[in-house]
Amino acid sequence: MIIKIRMDKAISLSELARETGIAKSTLSRYESKLRTFPLNKVEVFAEALDEDVSYLLGLNSWEITGLYEKLNTVNKYRAKEYLQHLINEQE
């Protein structure tokens, strides 16, 4: 997702490296999926690319709702409990 946004906005890899404080070679590895994207840095990327964090992560409510609806009753309960746990951690 990052490479698409970067290219759409005509931001060079060097410019994104400066904006995020992350080495150009590391960014290249994220884009080529040779290295796992660091979720703890998503806000830095969102700010540098002027995008919403949810968009960078590829999240949208209709997709999450669709996934939730595919779960059986027990797993829907587990999903709800896990989401509550994440919200509590966040606060």
N, C-alpha and C positions, 0 to 999 in steps of 0.2 A: 504494500500500500504506500509506503514512504516514497519509493522510487517513482510511482505514478504521480503522486502529488508534487514531488520535487520537479519532475519533468513538465507537468502541466503548468506549474508556476514559473518555469524557466529559471530554477535555482540550481546553481552548479553544486557539485559535490563539495568543492572547496568552500563555497559560501555556507553551506549547511554545516560543514565541519566547524567553521568559525563561530556560527550562531549557537551551536550546541556544545562546543568545547570538546567534541569527540573527534579523534583522529580520522582523517579522510580514509585511510586504509580500513579502519574499523567500520565506518559507515558503508564502505563498499562491500564488506563481508555481510553486513546486515541486509543490504539490498539484494545480494546474490544468494542469500539464505545459507551462507557458509557458517554463519554465526547467528545464534538466537537473539532476536530483538529483546533488549532489556526493558521489561515492563516498568521497572522503577524509574526509567528515563522518559516515559511516554509524555509527561507534561512538558519536558524540555523540548521535545520534538514538536509537540502541539504548538507551543509558543513560537518556535523558530519557523514553522510552516504556516502559522496563522490558521490553524485548524482546531476543531473540537477533538478532545481526547477520544470520545466515543467513535468518531469517524475514523481516526487513525487506527483504532483497534478493530475496525470493521463491525462495530456493534450497532444494532438498531433495534428498536422495541418490537417491530413486527417479526424479526427473525428470532428473537428470544422467545416471544410468545409462541411462535410456531414450534420451536424446539420443546418448550414446556408442554404443549398440547400433545406431543408424541409420547410423553412419559406416562407410565402406569401410575396408579394412585399412590403407591408407596414412594416411588421416586419423585412424584410431585411434592409430597410432604418433605422429603429429604432436600429437594431443591429449595423449597421455601425456608427451611431451617438453615441451610447453608447461606442463602442470601441474607437472612437476618443476622447470622454470625458475621458476615462481611461488613454489614452496615454498622454493627456494634463495634467492630475493630476500627472502622473508619472514623467513628466519632470519638 
